[in-house]
Amino acid sequence: MGNPLKEFKNSIDGLKQSLDGVKQSVDGLKAPVEEFKANMQETLDEAKQRSDGVKSELGRMKQSVKETQTVLGEVKETLSASAEVLYKRKRYLRLFSRKRKPQTAKARRL
C-alpha cells in the first residue's frame, strides 16, 4: 500500500479533472442551447412581423371591399337612371310615331 495522503491527493486531482471535464461538457452543451434560443427568438420575431403584415393586408382588403361596394352602388344608380331614360325615350318615340287619324275641321278647333 502506498501513502494514504498521496492517494487522497491523487483522488482529489482526479475529481478536479473529472469536474473540469463535466464543466467543459456543460459549456459545450450551453452553446447549442443558446443558439437554439436565439433561433427561436428570431423565428418568433419573424412570425410577429408576418402577422403584422397580414393584419395590414387584411385592412387594405377590407377598405378595397368597401370602395368596391360604393362603386357598385353608384353603378346601380346609374343603370337605373339610364333604364328610366331609355323607357321614357321609347314611350316618347312611340307616342309621336303613331299615325294620326285625319281630324275634321270641327275637332281641330277644340
C-alpha positions, 0 to 999 in steps of 0.5 A: 500500500502506498501513502494514504495522503498521496492517494487522497491527493491523487483522488482529489486531482482526479475529481478536479479533472473529472469536474473540469471535464463535466464543466467543459461538457456543460459549456459545450452543451450551453452553446447549442442551447443558446443558439437554439434560443436565439433561433427561436427568438428570431423565428418568433420575431419573424412570425410577429412581423408576418402577422403584422403584415397580414393584419395590414393586408387584411385592412387594405382588403377590407377598405378595397371591399368597401370602395368596391361596394360604393362603386357598385352602388353608384353603378346601380344608380346609374343603370337605373337612371339610364333604364328610366331614360331609355323607357321614357325615350321609347314611350316618347318615340312611340307616342309621336310615331303613331299615325294620326287619324285625319281630324275634321275641321270641327275637332281641330278647333277644340 
